[in-house]
Amino acid sequence: MKFELTFEQLQKKLKKVLNPLRFRFIIILYPNTNMIDEIKEHISSIYPQSSQTSLDLKDKSYQNVAPELYKNNEGFVYINDFDEILNNADLYNGFNQRRDKIASFNINLICFISLYQKEELFTKAINVIPDLWEFKNTVLELEKDDNTDKLSNITINESSSYSSIGGITTQDKKIELNKLLQRLKTTNNDELKLNLFNQIATIYRDIGELKNSLHYLKKELNIHKRKNINNTDTATIYNNISILYTNMDDLENALKFQYKSLRLKGDNHPDLGTGYNNLSLIYQNKGDLKNALKFQYKALKLRENPLKKEHINLATSYNNLAMIYRDMGELKKALEYQQKALKINTEILGKRHPILAKNHNNFAMIYRDMGELKKALEYQLRALDIREEILSESHIDLATSYNNLAIIYCNLKEYKKAEEYLQKCIKILEHLDYIHPYFRETQEYLKFIESQIKK
């Protein structure tokens, strides 16, 4: 019996999750294979002007399917055999490592999974395409009545930021990290090792253990060197190493690896905007605001497109421009760009994500510089609320919030509160696996606050 897509509930829910003008990652769990074609026909009737492409993945490499995946900048791309990705290292590495390029296209990537394979394939997906899941995604679960073959129930689960590498919280990430480390002990396969090294390095970075993260990225790089691999994937590793060195305040090494990454990418690489953005951050940390602004506008030029207004990389450029203009003392411009960043990030990530906390933190810093201390306090407390919920007690981002709150309370002459938060900050900095550049500065600041309390 034909699957009846005139069912009003399905129509409404499909309309809710589909948007051919914005990247979406959508999983549809189906109970009958005949439903796949019916769903495609229904989507075609809703959006007759949008392109539709079905990817044939059987025995294909990522390079084989890339032209089909990228041939349209708007519409729907269907993957009927999602398990073909999960069982092919070349495919899952391609989809995982090039997720930024995929998400730069205004497509709805719709993957079909049999309802009866749900647990098996979801578990596998968590391990092999973690980065792709970080984007806003939707799981649409269809159930049918066995007697009538019609829909009996439709469940939608939307995730504003589902990171499959352990989720968002530090506790969950550590659980996932232990699993990945155990898997690493049991394999000698270089392809699998590359994937595991990348995921392990990402989790260590997220939980603030930067030296461990660097260690596993260099392991990944060593395999590339041993096999004489010198391609865009190698460029990605150089880029990730550069970011770690930036966070560890080793700016010379950060510059060296970022330029290595850019040389491998060339002038037409889809991730060139990311490289320019990261160069901008390094120059900003060096105090070279002229070069910081120059490279950030290069990144923005590549990312700013009327059809891609809600891409997360565009929000990143807006955020970073805001902080450059803050350093230059142009606070109105800083506020303008920070508002643009927050609008996009809220739409894509929801309201409880580390990136949103960063936006609120940056608003607080701008308002503090403008002398609007109550607004600064409001935004910094918003940042802290998110960070205390999802990060570990020793995460560096928490130290940042504590430090910034101490400064605001000091400016408000509430010295005891300032002392309380600064001590929390110092406690975290003391236990990092590297010397934080502001460690001595915070200790000196604490002495100043203590002297004010005595007075």
N, C-alpha and C positions, 0 to 999 in steps of 0.2 A: 504493500500500500504506500502511496506517495506521501512523503513527509510534508505536512501542511504548514507552510511558512506564513500563511495569512493570520496565524495565531497572533492576536494583538499584543500579547505580553512580549513575545520575541521581537516584534517590530519595534516596540518602544525601547527595549533594552539594547538592541543593535544600534539604533539611532543614537542612544546615549554614549556608547563607547567608540563608535566609528567617527573618524574625522580625516578625510583624505588630504587636508591641508596641513597636517601636523604628524610627526612621527608617533606611532603607537605600536607597541608590541602586544599582540593579542593571542591568547591560547583559547581554542575552542575544543572542549571535551565532548565528543559525540558518541552516541550509543549505536548508530547505524552508519555504514559508509555512504549509503545513498543520500544522507543528509548533507554531505560535503558539497555536492553539486547544487543542491537546492539552496543552500546558504549563499553560495557564490552568485547564483541567479538573482536571489533576493537583493543582495548588496548592489548588483549591477542595476537593478530596477530603481534603487534608492538614489544611486549616484551614476546616472547614465553617461555623464561627461568625463568621469574619472577612469584612468587606465587600469586594467587588471592583468596581472601576470602570474602564471603558475610555474613555480620552479620545479624542474625535474632533477632530483639530486642523486639518483641511483648511479653508483660507481663514478661520481664526478668529484673533481677537486674544487677548491674554492675559486681558483682562477677560471675554471670552466663556467661557473654559475654567476660570477661577478658581473659580466656584461648584462645579463638578464636582470639581475638584482638592481643595477644602477641605471637602467636605460630610461626610466621615467622618474621625473622629479615630483610626481604627485599621483596618488591613487592607492591601489591595493596590490600587495604581493602575497601570494598564497604558497604555503608549503604543506602539501598533503601528507608527505611521509616524513614527519618531524624526526622519527627515530633514525632516518638516514644521516642526519646531522650528528646525532649523539653517538653513532657507531663508526664515525669516520673522523680520524684525528685531524686530517687536513681541513675538513669542513668545520668542525667545531672550533679549532684554533683560529680559522679565518673569521668566522662569525664573532668569536669572542674578542679577538685582538683588534678587529676593525669596527668595533661597535660604534665608535664616534663617526666614522664615515657613513655607516648605515643610517645612523640617526640624524645625519645632516640632510637626508632626503625626506621630503614630505610624503612618506608612505605609511600605510598601516601594514605591518608585517604580521600576517595572520597564519598561525601554525595550528594544524589539526592534530589532535591526539585522541586515540580511542579511549573511551571512558574506562575500559577494562585494563588499560595499560598505565593508568594515571600514576599510581604510586611508583612503579618501576621507572617510568620516563622522567617524572619530576625529580626523583632522586639523582638520576644520571645528569639531568640538565643542571642541577645545582652544582655538580662537580666540574662540568666541562664548559659551560657557557655562563659563568657567574657575572661577568661584566655587562653582558647584554640585559640581564635581569635588573640591573640597577636603574634602568629607565622606567618611566611610568608604564605599568603594564596592567592588563586585565585578563582574568581567567573567566571564561564563560562556560559553565557546566550545564549540559543539556541532558535531561532525563526523559524517558518515554514510558508510556503505558504499554506493557507487553501485549495486551489484548487488542488495542486499537492501533498501535504503532504511531500514536500521536504524542506530542509533547505533554508531559505531565507536570514538569517543573523546570525552571531555569534559575540557576544561581549565578550571581556575578560577584567576583571578588576583585576589587581594584586595589592596587598597591601604588602608593605615591613614591616609594623608594625602597623596593624590596631588593636588598643585596643578598645574593645567594651565598656569598662568601661569609657565612656566619650571621647574616642579618645586619642590624644596625648596632645593637648593644655590644659592648666589649666582652661581656660574659659569653654571649652567643658566638662571637668571633673566636674566642679562645677554644671553645668546644670544637668548632670547625677546624681550627688550626691543628689541634691534636690529631684529628682524623687524617688531615692531609699529610702530616709528618709521619704517621704510621704507614700510610700508603706509599710514601716515598721510600721507606725502608724495604719495601717488597718488590720494587721494580728496577730493572736495568734498561728499560726502553727509553731512549733519548727523547722521543717525541712526548711521551707521557711525563718525563722528568721536566721538560721545558714548561709544560702546562702547570705542573705542580709547583715548580720554583716560582713561577709568576704569581700564582694564587697565594702561596705562603708569604712571599715578599709583600704582597698587597695587604694581607691581614696584619703582618708585623708593622707595616707603615700606619695602618688605621688605628692600631692600639698604642702607637707612640714608641715602639721599639725600633728605632731607625737603624741602628747598627746591624741588627738581625735582618732587617729588610734589605739593607745594602749587601749583606753577605749572600743572600739568595739571588739577588739580581746579578751579582758578579758570577755566581755559579751558572746562571742562565747564559750570561755573556761568554763564559768559558766554553760552553758547548758550541756556540756559534763560531768561536775562534778555532776550535778543534776541527770543526767540519767545514771551515772556510766559508761560512755563511756570512754574507755581507749585503743584507737587503733591508727592506723597510721594517721588518720585524726587529732587526738589529738596531735600527734607528730608534725604535720604540724603547728598547732596553736602555740605550744611551740617554734618552729623554727622561726615563724614570729614575735612573741613577742621578742625573742632574738635579731633579726635583728633590731627592733625598739630601744631596749636598747643600742645596739651597736652604732646606729646613734645618740643617745642622750648622749653618752659617759658614760653610767652607765654600766661599763664593768663587774662588779661582777654579776649583775643580768643577763647580756647578757650570761655570761658563765653558770650560773645556769640553765637557760631555754634551752640553746643549749644542755647541757648534758642530761637534762630531755628528750629532743626530741630524742637524739641518743639512749638512753636506751630503749625507746619505739620502735624505728625502728629495733633494732637488727642488726646482722651482714650481713644479706642478703637482706636488703631493697633496692629497686631501687634508692631511693633518698639519699643513704648514702653519695655519693659524695658531695651533697649539704650541708649536715651536717658538713663534714670535711672542706669544703670550708669556711663555716661560722665560725667554730672554729678557723680556720687559721686567719681570719680577726680580730677576737676578740684578739687573742694573738699578732697579729701585732700592734693593737692599744695600747696594754699594753706594747709594747716594747720588748716582748719576741719573737725575730725573729727566734730563734731555733725551738720553737714549731710551729710558724707560717709556716715556711718552711716545717716542718715535716707533718703537716696536709694538706697543700696545695698539696704536692706530693702524699699523700694518695688519695686526691680528683682526681688529674690528672690521677693516675693509673686506677681509675674506669671509667674515662671519655674518656681516650685516646684509640681509637680503629680505625684501618684502614678503617672500614666501616662507621665511624661516624665523619669524620673530620670536618664537617660543623655544628656540633651541638653547639648551643649558650652556653651551660654549659661548653664546652671545651674552648671556647673563654674566658669565665669568669675566668677559672683557669689560662690560659695564662696571662690574664691581671693582676690578683692578684699576680702571681709569679713575674711579671715584677716589681710591686711596692714593693714586699719584697726585691728583689735583689737591687732595688734602695735604700731602707733603709739600706741595707748592704754595699752600696757603689760599688756594682758590676754593673756598668752602661751599659757595653756592653751586658751583659746577660739580663738586664732589657729591653734594646732596642729590642733585639731579640724576647723576649716573647711578648712585646707590639705589634710588627709588626705582629706576628702570630694572636693575638687577633683581631687586626683591619681588617685583611684580611677576617676572618670568619664573623665578625659582619657586615662588608660592604655587603657581599654576602647575608646574611640573612635579615638584617634590612634596607638596602638601605643607603642613605647618610644624612637623616634628622631625626635622632632619638637620644633621650637622652643618650643612651649607646655609640653611636658614639662620642657624645660630650665628654663623660667621657674618651674615648680612646684618643682623641685629647688633652684633658687636661693633661692626664698622659704622653703623648709624650712631651708636653711642659715642664713638671716638670723634666723629664729625661734629655732633652737637656739643660735645665737651669743648672742642676747639672754638666753637661759636659762642661759648659762655652760657649755653642753655643746659644747665646742670641737671635740672629735673627731668628733661627729656632724655638726656644722656643716661641717667640712672634707670629710667623706665626701659630703655632699649637694652642696656647691659643686663638687667635682671631677666629680661626675656631670653637673652642668649644663655644666661646661666641656668635658667629653668630647663631649657632643652638639653644642655650639656650634662647637667647633673642626672637627668633621667636616662640618657642613652650611653654616656661614656663612663669609663672606669674612674675611680677616685684619684688615679695617678696620671690621667691623660693631660698632655701639654695644653690642649685647648681650654681645659678647666683652669689651669694656671693662668692663662691669658685673661680669662674672665675675672678671676680673683684679683689679679694685678690691676686691671682696669677699674674694677669696683673700688679698690683701695684708693686709686688716684681721684676718682669722683668724690668719694666720701671725704678725702683729705681736702679737696677744693671746697666742699660744703662745711668744712671745719668739724666734721663728725669723726674725730681722730680715733676713738676706740673701735668703731666699725672698720675704719681704714686699717688699723693694726690687725684686727681679726682676719680680714681677707688677705692681707699681705703675708701673714704667717702661713695661711693655707697655701698661697702661691709658692712660697719658699720651700715648704715641705715637699711639694711635688718636684721642684727644680733640683733639690738635693739628691733625689733618687733617680734622676734620668741617667741613661747609659752614655750620655755625652754632656759636655759643658755647655749649658745654654748661655748665649751671649748676654742676656740680661740678669744673670744670676748675681753678680757683684752689685749691679745697679739696684736690685731690689733690696739687698742687705743694707746698702747705704740709705735707701729711702725709708726702710724700717727704723733706722736710727733717728732720722729726722722726725718721723711720726711719734716715736717714743719721747723725743724731746718736747714736742708740742703738747703731749699728754701731761708731762711733768709741769709745764708752764700753766 
